[in-house]
Amino acid sequence: MKWDRLELGKFFGSIGVALLIAGYLRYSIQSELLLLSKILLIAGGVFTVGAIALGFSGILHFFSKRSSKLGTNTTLLTLGVIVLLIIVNVLGYQYHKRFDLTTQRLFTLSDQTKKIVGGLKSDITIVRFSKTPDPQFDDLMSEYRNLSSHLKYQNVDPQEKPEVAKEYGATHIGDVVVASGPRKQSLAPNPEQPVSESDVTSAILKVTSNKVKTVCFVTGHGEKSLTDTAGTGYSQVDEGLKKEGDTTESVNLVSQNGVPSTCDALVIAGPTQSFFPQETAMVSKYLDGGGKVLIEDDPQTDPKLDDILQSWNIAAGKNVVVDASGVGRLFGTGPAVPLVVSYGDSPITKTLSRGMTFFPLARTISLADKNKSDPQGVELLKTSAQSFTIPNLEQKQVKFDPKTDTAGPLSLGVAADKKVGTQDARLVVIGDSDFATNQWVGMQHNGDLFYNTIDWLSQDENLISIRPKEATNRQLILTESQAAALQWVDLIFLPGIVIFGGVYIWWKRR
C-alpha cells in the first residue's frame, strides 16, 4: 500500500491528537505535570505539526470550498462570543455590581437599615453559629459591612469553638447573635422563616439604643386592640413596634387617672364610643405638658375629642371620602378606600413619595385655618382630584353632589407641633384607623406611615424611613377554563406556529 502526503498527514494527525489527549488526561488525574505527561504532550504536538505540514495543500483546498468558509465563519463567530463572555465574566468578577430589578427592591437594603448601620458610632459584632456558611445570609452581611466599618461579621462552628458560643449565649445551630459590648440580641431562625434584614436591623436597634420608648394605646372606648390577631386588630403593629426596640402598653385613662408619665407617645386608635369630658381633659393636659399624641378618628363616629382638635387648629369632617378614580381596582379595592400618592412636607411622609397608602373608610382631617402659624401644622395626606366627600355610606347611589359634597384633592391627616415652655408638644390626627390594622398595615406603605408617625411623635426622626419589605405573593390562580386555554396555547398554538414557520421557510427555499 502506497501512502500519499494527505494519507500520511491524516495518520500523523490521528496519532498526534491521541497523544495530546493522553497527556492531558494524565495531567488532570495526577494534578502534576510529570515527565511521561510532558513526553506525551510534546510528541503529540510534534505529530500534529507534522500532520499540518504534510496535509497543508489539502487543508487549503478544504477551506477554499463554500461550505468550509461558512463553517469557518460560524466557528470564528462562536469563538468570538465565547471570548466576549469570558471577558465580561472576568470584568464582572473584578468590578462587582448588583442590580435589583424586583418591584419592591427586595434585594436592596432599606433606607432604614442604611440610616441605622451607616450612622453607627460603636462597634457591632454579628455572629452566626453553624458548621456550614449560609450563602444568602453571607451576601446580606456583605451588604451590611459595606455600610459601616463598625460592623463585623463572622460564621463560627460552635463545636470547634464552644467557648465562643458560650460567650455569646448561642444554644442552637443556626443562631445569629448581634452584640454591642455587653448587650446581646439572639435571633433563632427556622426553616420556614430564616433571619431577615428586618430581624437584623431590629436587633441592631435594640443593642445600640440608649433609650427604649414606650408607646401607650388608649383602651375603654372600642379602640383597636394590640392583642387582636384578626384582620381588624393591631397585633402586627404591636409586633412591629417591638421589632424596632419599643415597648407597648395599654392604658385606661379613668382607672389610671390620666396618661402615665412613662408614655413617650399616646395612640387613640379608632374609638367607637365617646370619651368622658374628664378623659378629654386628661389628654389635653398631657399635650399641654409637651405630650405626643396620635388620634385615628374614623368616619361616622363621635369620640368627643373636638375640643382638642379645635385648640390645635384641626378640623374633622363629618363625612366619608370616596375615590372615583378607579385606580384602587388594580389592588382589589373599591371607591370607599381612598388612595393617597400625594404627601405634605413633613418628616413623616418625606420617604413615602415613592409609594402609595390606602385608607379604608376615611373622613377628611384638615387645617381649620391654613393661615394660622401656631401651632405649626401640615396636611400630610392628599387624595386624588377624582375623590370627593359624601355625608355617609347609607345612600343608595354614590354620586358627587356639588351642593353638599366637597371635591378632591382632600386632606386625610394633619401633623402639628407647638412649643409648650421648653417642651415640644406634637399631635397627629388621621381620619382612619383601619389603615394600620392587620389586614392593611402591610399594604404598600401603610405600615411605614404608622411607624414614621410614632418616630416623629417621640422625636426619633433619625429612624424615619422605609422599612424592609417582604415579598408579595404573586401566585396566579387560574380557573379551569383559563387553565385549559393556556394548555391549548402551550401544546398546540405555539408549536404550530413554529412548525408552520419552518415548513414555510423550507418551501420558499426549495
N, C-alpha and C positions, 0 to 999 in steps of 0.2 A: 504493500500500500504506500503510495507516494503522497506526502502531505505538502500542500502549498503553504504560502505565508499566512493566509487567512485561517486555515485549519490549525496551523501551529499556534497562531495568536490566540484562538479560542481555547486551545488546550492549556497554554500558559496562563490565560486569564482565569480558567476554572481552578487551576492549582493555586494561583495567587489569592483568589477570593477565599478558598478553603483554608489556606494558611493564615490569612488575616483574621478570619472568624475564630479559628482555633486559638490563635494568640490572644485575642480579646477575651474569649471565654475563660482561658486560664488566668488571665489578669483579674477579671471580675470576680472569679471564685476565690483566688488567693489574696486579693486586695493588695498585691505587691507585684511589681514588675521584675520577676526573676529572669535568670539567664535564658532558660528554654523559651519563655514567652517572648523575650527580645528577639531570639533567633527566628521564631515563627513569624513574628511581625515583620522583621527585616526581609526574610525570604519571601513572604507574601508580597511585600512592596516591590521587590526585585522582579518577581514573576509578573506582577500586574503591569509594571512599567514596560517589561519586555513584550507583554501581550499588546499593549497600546502601540509600541513601535512596529511590531510585526503586522498588526492589522490596521495601521493608520489609514491606508488607502480605502479600506472597507468602511472605516468609520466616517471618512469624508463622504463617501458615496451614500452611506445611510442618512447622514444629516442633510444631504442635498435633496432628498425626497420631500414632497409637500407635507405628507403625514408626519414625518420626523420633525420638520420645522414646527408644526403645530404642537406636537408633543413636547418639544424643547421649550417652546414659549410657555406652555402650561406648567412645565416643571420649574422654569425660572420664576414664573409668577408665584407659584406655590412656595418656593424657597424664599422669595421676597417677602411674602406675607408672614412666613414663619420668623424670618429675621426681624420684621417690624414688631411682631408680637413679643419677641424676646426683649427687644429694646424697650418697649412700653412697660413690660413687667419689671425690668431692671430699674427703670426710672421710677416706677410706682413704688418699688421696694425702698429706694433711696430717699424719695421725696413723698412721704406718706400723706395722703389727703383723703378724707372720707366725705361722702355726700349722703345726706339723709333725705330721701325722696318720699318718706311717709307723710301723709296729710297732717298728722298730729305731732310730727317731729319726735317720734318715739325713741329714736336712737341718738338724739341730741340732748345734752344736759340742759335742764330747765334754767330759766333766768334766776329762779330762787337758789338753786344749787350753785350757780356761778357767783351770785352775790355772797352767799354764806361762806363757801370754800375760798373764793378769791379774797375775802376780807379777813381770813384767819390771822390772828396775832400770836397764837401759841401753837405748839406742835400737836398734831393729831396722828395717832397710830391706828391703822385698821389691820387686823389680823384675822385671816381665815384659817381655821383648823381642819385640815384634811390631808390625806395621803396624796391625792391627785389634784392638780390645779383645775379650776373651772374656767375655760377659755372665755366664756361670756362675762363672768364676773371680773376676770383679769382685765378684759377690754374696758369694762366700766371703770375699774380702778385706775387704768391708764389715763382715762379722760379726767378723772378727779386729780391725779397727780400733776397734770398739765396746768391746772388752775392755781396751784399753790405749792411752794417749796416746803411749807409747813406740814404737808400731808405725806405720810409714809404708809406703804402697804407691803405686807408680806404674807406668804402662804406657809404655814407651819404644819409639819406632821406631828400630831400630838403623841404618837408612840415613840418617835425618835427624840422629841423634846417635851417630855411630860412636865418638866419644871416650868416651861413657858405657858402651857395650858393651865397649870395651877395658878400661875401668876395672874393670868387674865380671867380666870374663873370659867373657862370653857369646859363643858361637860359632855358635849356630843360632837360627833364627826359632822363637819359642815357648819359649825357655829362661827359666826362672824362677830368680832368684838371691836367696838370703837372706843378708844381710850384717849383721854387728855389728862395727863398727870395721874392723880389718884382716882379720877372719875371714869367709870366704865359703863358702857351700854352694850348688852349682849343681844344679838339678833339670831334667832334659831330658825333656819329655813325648813321648808318641807317640799316634797316633790311637786305638789300642786301649786305652790306659791313661793318661788325662790326669792332670795333677798333682792330688793329692787332699789332703784335710785331714791325713791321716796323714803324707803326704810333707812338707808344710809344717811341721807341728808337730815332726817328727823333725829337720828342718833347723834349726829354731829352737833345739832342744835342743843340737845339735852346735856351733852358733856361740856359744852362751851358757854352755855347761858349762865350769867351771873344771877339772874332773877327768873323765877317761874311765876308767870302771871296767872291770875285766877279769873275765869270768865263765868259770871253768875247768870243763870237763867231764871227768870221770874216764873212762879207757878201759882195756881189758885184761880185762874181765870180762863181755863181751857186752852192755855198755850201749848205749843208743840213740845213734846216730851223727849228728853235725851235718852230715855230707856226704851222708847218705842221703836221697834225694828221693822214695823210695817212701812209701806210706801209713804205714809203721811207723817212719819216720825222723824226725829232728829238724831238718831243713833249714829249715822255716818258723820254728821257734824261733830258729835261728841268724840268720835274716834279720830277725826281729822285734827281737831284742836290738840288732843293728847299727843298725836304724832309730832306736832310742832313744839312739844315741850310744855304746853299749857295744862292747867288743871281746870276742871269744870265743876260747877256746884249749882244745885237747885235751891232757890231761896223763896220763902214765903214772907212777903213784906209785913203782914199782920203779925204772924207768930214770932218773927224776928225783930219786930218793932223798927223797921226801916231797912235800908240797904246795908249789909255788913261791911265793915271797914276793910275787909280782906278782898273785896271785889275790885279788880282793876278795870273791868268793863261789865256793864249790865245789859242783858238782852231780854227784850219783851217780844216774844216770837208768836205773833198772831193770836192775841187774846180774843175769845169769842164772848166773854162776859165782861161787864163793866167793872172798872176799878172803883173802890170806895174813895170818897173825897180825901180821906186821910192818907190813902195809898198814893194817890196822885201827888199829894203834898210831900210825901217821903221821897218820891223820885225827883221832884223839883228841888228839894233840899240837897239831895245827892249831887245834882247838876250844879247847884249854886256853890257847892263846896269844891268844884273842879272835877266832878264825876264825868264818866264816859258812858253813853247810853246808845244802844241800837233799838229802835222801835220798828217792828214789822207790822204794819197796820193794814189788815185785809179789808177788801170792799164788803159792803153790806153788813158791817159790824160797827158798834159804837163803844169802844173801850173807855170813853170818858177821859181821854188824855188831851183834849183840845186846849186846855189852859197851858199845858207845857208847850204844845206846838205854837200857839199864838205868841208866847213870850220869846220864842226862838224864830219868829218871822216865817213860820212854815204853815202852809195851808193843805189840809187833807180833803180831797174832793169827795163828795157823796155821789159816786158814780162807779161804773165799771168800764175799763178800757178794752176795746176790741181792735183787732188788726185785720184790715180788709185787703192787705197786700197779697195774700195768698202764699207768701214765702214759707210760712210755717208748715204748709202741707208737705214740703220737701222733707221735713223732720217728723212727720206724723202728728202735727198739732193743728189745732183749729184757730179760728179768729179770737177765741177767748184767751189765747196765750200770746200776748204781745211779744214781739221780737225786738230786741234792742241791739243796735250796732253803732249808735252814736252816743258818746260819753262826754261828760263835763270835765273841766280842767281840775283834777284832784289827784292826789297820790293814790287814792283808792282805785281809780279807773285808768291811770296812765298806761298800765301794761295790758289793758283789756281791748285796746283799739284794734287788735288783730283778730278779734273773735266776737262771738255773739253771746247774749244772755237771754233767758226765757223766763216769763213771769205769768204763770197760770193764775188767772183771776186776780187782776191788779186794779188798784184805784190810782188816781193822779195824786202825786205829792209834789208840791212846787213851792217856790218862794212867794210869800204873800205880797211883799213889796221888794221888787228887784233893785230899787234904788237905795235901799237901806244897807248900811255898811256894818252895823253892829247888831247882832252877831254877823260875822262873815259867813255867807252861805253860797253853796254851789249846787246847781241842779245836776245830778250825776247821770241820770239815765233818760235818754230821749227816744221815743218811739218813732216809727216812720211817718211820713206825710199821709200815708193811706190809713192811719189809725184814727179813731175818734172815740168819744165817750158816749155811753148810754146810761140812763138812770139806774137800770137794774137788769137782771137776766130773766125777768118774768115775762117780758114782752115776747109775743109770738114771732115777730119778724125783726131781725136785727138790721136796722136801716138808719142811716145818718139823717137827723132832723136838725137843720140849722137853727131852729127856734130854741131847742133845749140842749142840744149836744155841742161839744167842742171838737173841732177838727185838729188832727195832729200837725206837727210833732208835739207830743205830750211828755211831761216830766213824770217819772215814776219814783224818783228818790231825791233826797236832799241831804247834803253833809254841811254841818255848821259848827263853828267853834268861836269861843269868846274868852277873853281874859277875865278871871274872877280873882282879883288880887294878884297873887303870884302864881295861881293855878291856871291851867288851860282846860276849860270845860269843853267837851265835844259831844255832839248829838248827830246821829244819822237816822233818818226816817225813810223807810222803803214801803211802798204801797202794796206789798205782797209778802207773805211768809212761806208760801209753798215753793218758792224758787230754791230754797235750801233744804227741802225735805229729802228723804232717802230716794224718792222717785226722780227728783230733778237736780239734785246737787252735783251729779256727775255729768250733766248736760252742758256741753261746750264749756263756758267759763263761769257758770253759776257758782261753783264752789270757790273759785278764785275771788269772785266778788264778795262772798261772805267772809272768807278768811282775811282778805285785804282790808275789809271794813273793821274787823276786830283788831288787826295790826295797827291800823291808823288810829282807832279809838284809844288803844293802850300805848300809843306813841312808839310802837316798834316798826317804824316806817321802813327801816332797812330790810325788813323781811317781806315787804310787799312785792309780789312778783307772780309769775305764772307757776303753778305747782307742777311737779312731774305728772305726766299723763299716762293713763292706762290705755291699752289697745282697745279700739272699738270693735265690737262684734260685727263683722261684715258678712256673716253667713247668709247666703241667698237660698231661700226656701221656695221651691217651685211646686205648682200644682201638678196633678197627674197629666193634664193636657199639655202644660208647658214642658214637662219633662219628656213627654212623648214627641213633641215637636222638635225639641233640641236633639233627641236621638236621630230623628229623620235628617236633620241638618248635618249631624256628625257622620252618620253612616251612609247616607245616600247623596245628599245635595253636594257637600264639599268634595267627596271623592269623585262624584260625577263630573263636576267642573274640571278637575284635574285630568280625568280620563278623556273628556271631550276635547280639552285643550291639546293634549298630547296627540290624539288622533288627527285633529285639525292641522297641527304643525307638520305631522308626517305626510298628510295628504298634499299639503301645499308644496313640500319639498320633494315629493315623489318624482 
